[in-house]
Amino acid sequence: MKIAMVSEHASPLATREGLGGADGGGQNVFVADLATEMGRQGHHVTVYTRRDAPGLPDRLRLAPGVTVEHVPAGPAESVPKDDLLPLMPDFARYLEGRWAAAPPDVVHAHFWMSGLASLQAAEALQRSGAGAVPVVQTYHALGTVKRRHQGGRDTSPEARIRLESAIGRTAGGVIATCSDETRELLRMGVPRERIGVVPCGVDLDRFSPGRPAAPADAAAPSGFGGPAAEPARLVVLSRLVERKGVDTAIEALAQIPGAELLVAGGPPRAGLDADPEVARLREVARKAGVAGRVEFLGRVGRADVPALLRSADLVVTLPWYEPFGMVPLEAMACGVPVVATAVGGHLDSIVDAVTGVLVAPRRPVETARRIRDLLADPTGRAAMGFAGSDRARSRYSWTRIARETLAVYERAAARSEVTV
């Protein structure tokens, strides 16, 4: 199958560097790993992402069968994703031109603006007589959820919610990454028969329990390549934005004697002092009396993430809302129990009291109590680690996720043939 993946702001090439910037994270990994697995299974994948730096090549190989193509839409520089909407017509025209001679068998759009550009290009091709190109949409995050939790602080374009609904009603198929997202899509008016639930996957070669640290791991910041020692180690790996709830983890630490908290994410370590969110979190730590027990690692290279997770007694992830949540899954694959908020994809991937524990968002007292209970029960933590690793391997391999995604592609393609 010839597959076009469109990921306008989240380049899969970012996985070769550190993640954790304001607009860099799970979607980059998702696109890179899904495309790579599709290529491994014999499909031909081109990932279209916006050119955001002047020196980038037009095209380059990501993996066998996978090419990344940089789309000239707007300035060749970094632009916040919430400011990209005016550039999507140029993005769509580029896609139309590239697909006119040899249309893909299916287009998989990642994020709502990618869906907008993909549908505009596909509709233009159909009007020109080039034939129907089915478009499958994965949102990765929904404007309705973001607006609900952030209110007036939501910087999304005003038209986002309206356009997301239109995309869902127009696309040949919509992939929800968790059950909770399905309910949101139905409320948006997306036809139930077009929705398929396919979760994110995890790289089980990279994330596994008890593997010796690779050379890249050994050089990681703060020497986290080995097992955790006293004090108990809690690890947060996250983009440093307010809704990720890192402040809740810091506030909880005040009620967890003898524990340290490593926070990975945000700008490179050298740029931490200039980052406003780091400054805010440091102030939270100061007020909570735990500044000496919180270490900010900055952006961590992808190759170093497994060692960081394996060094933890517990991985803590406390967002207010989460479309899926890849970090808990990666921790589970490493055999590390997870303390996570009972939101979004966490409700599907984490089995409460089996592979970790679920807590309410923005509840530091409750979170601290559950963490203390786990730290006091090493046997229970070990059992959770085994259960988490087994669940990750049995349900979330990219081999399985790619096959389930292909089934959605095939249904969308069949629907497209019927409606032509």
Secondary structure, DSSP 8 states (H G I E B T S, - for coil): -EEEEE-SS--GGGGGSEE-STT-SHHHHHHHHHHHHHHHTT-EEEEEEE--STT--SEEEEETTEEEEEE--S-SS---GGG-GGGHHHHHHHHHHHHHHS--SEEEEESHHHHHHHHHHHHHHHHTTS----EEEE-SS-HHHHHHHHGGG--S-TTHHHHHHHHHHHSSEEEESSHHHHHHHHHTT--GGGEEE----B-TTTS-TT----HHHHTSGGGTTS---SSEEEEEE----GGG-HHHHHHHHTTSTTEEEEEE-SS-GGGGGG-HHHHHHHHHHHHHT-GGGEEEEESEEGGGHHHHHHT-SEEEE--S--SS-HHHHHHHHTT--EEEES-TTHHHH--BTTTEEEE-TT-HHHHHHHHHHHHT-HHHHHHHHHHHHHHHHHH-BHHHHHHHHHHHHHHHHHHHHHH-
